[in-house]
Amino acid sequence: YYNLLAFNPMIKAAGFIGAVYGDADRLAMVSPKDIAVAIAHELVKTENTRQTRYVGSDDRTCNEVASVIGLAIGKPDLKWLTLPKEDVRNNLIKNGLSEEYADKLVELSEAIHTGKLREDYDLHVPELGKVKLEEYAEEFAQIFNAK
């Protein structure tokens, strides 16, 4: 969930969330609280200790994320727009990122947009944890309104 905080300046300046991914693209999100529960479980396991385990708290579209966050911060019409990757890359560089780092962020974002990043996750969807987006949105709103 905490990665969503990076959008605070954009929401405040532009009034929307925008990235190479957005709209109906799906985001698997996780709370550190749910990660801690999963880690505690893994620490006491004695079998299958070499297996990969996904941990998730919620799985929503970007539109759903924007709606929940928007309600929490008093901007019920908040949208999450899918932006052209060239525009995103140029803006990242304009704001001080190196070309290499900007390229890697765009590549990661494009993998979210195409679904490539979550191909294996979708084959092994975990039982979701207890912290849902609505609960995190309250914390997001406190941070958003504090700055």
N, C-alpha and C positions, 0 to 999 in steps of 0.2 A: 504493500500500500504506500509506503513512504516515497516511492518513486514519483507518485502523483504530486508531491510537494514541489517538484521542479517546475510545474506548470503555474504556480502562483503568480510569478511576474507577468506571464502572458495573459492570464485571466484578468489581472488588474489593469494591464495596459491595453489589451485588445478586446477583452470581453468574451473571449472564447478560448478553447483548448484546440491546438492544432499540431499535427505531426504528420509524418509520412504514413502512419496508420491512424485510423479513426473510424467514425461512423459505425458500421456494423461489424468491424473487426473485433475479435474476442480477446479479452485479457484475462489471463489467470493471475490472480493476485493472492498475496499471503501476508499475514500479520506475524510479527515477531513472537507474539504470544502463542500462536499455533505452531510456529517453528520450534519454540521451546518445548512444547508438549511432545512433538515428534522426536526431538533429540533425546528427551528423557526416556522415551520408549525404546529408541534405538540403543541407548547406552546399556540397557539391561537385557537386551536380546542375546541369546546364546546360539541361535541357529540362523542360517541365511544372512550372515553378516556382510557378505560381499554383494548385496543386491542394491540397485538404485531405487530410491524412494522419492517420489514427488510429494511435496507438501503444498497444500493450497487452502485458502480461506474462502475464496469466492471466485466466480468465473462469470464475467459479464461482457456485454458489448461496450464499446467506447461510448456509444450513445447513452446506454444505461448508466455508465459511470458518470458522465457529464450531468445527467439528470439528477442523480442522487447527490453529487457534490454541489451542484447548482442550488438545489433546495436547501442544503445545509448552510450555504454561505449567503443566502438571500438573493440568488440570481437564478430563479426557476427556469429561465429560458436558455441557460448555458448550453452551448453546443460543443461537440468535439468534431472538428473538421479534418478531413484527409487532405493534406497539402502536397503539392508536387515536390518530389524529392530534390530537384534542382534548387527550388526556392528554399527548402529547409537547409540544404547544404550551404548555399550562399549566405544565408542568415547566420548559421553557426560560425562560419569563417569571419563574417563581418563583426560578430560579437566576441572574437578572440580565440576561437578554437583553431588548432592547426588543421591543414587540409587533410592530413592522415586521420586525425581523430574525428573530424567531421565526416569523412568517408565511412569510417567504421560505425559511427552512430547511425548514419543513413542506411548502411547495410543491415544493421540490427533492426532498425525500424521497418525496413522493407520486408525482412523475414517475419516480423509480427504481422504486417499487412497481408502478406501472401499466405500466412498460416504455416510456413515452413518451420518457424521456431517451435511450434507446439505440436508437430507431427507425432513425436514419440509420446509426449504428454497425453495427447488424445487417445493413444493406444493403451495408456496405463493411468487413466484418470483416478486420482486418489479420492478417498473419502474426505470431503472438505471439513475444515476445522470449524471452530465456533464463532470466530470473529468475522462478521459479515460486513459488507461495504457500508451499510447504513450506520453501523457502530463506528467504523473508522471515519466516516464523513463528519461526525461530531468533532473528533480530534482535528481533522483537516480544517474545519471551520474555525476552531480556536486559534490555530496557527495562522490561518489566512487573515483573520481579523486582528491579530496581535501585531502584525507588521505594518 
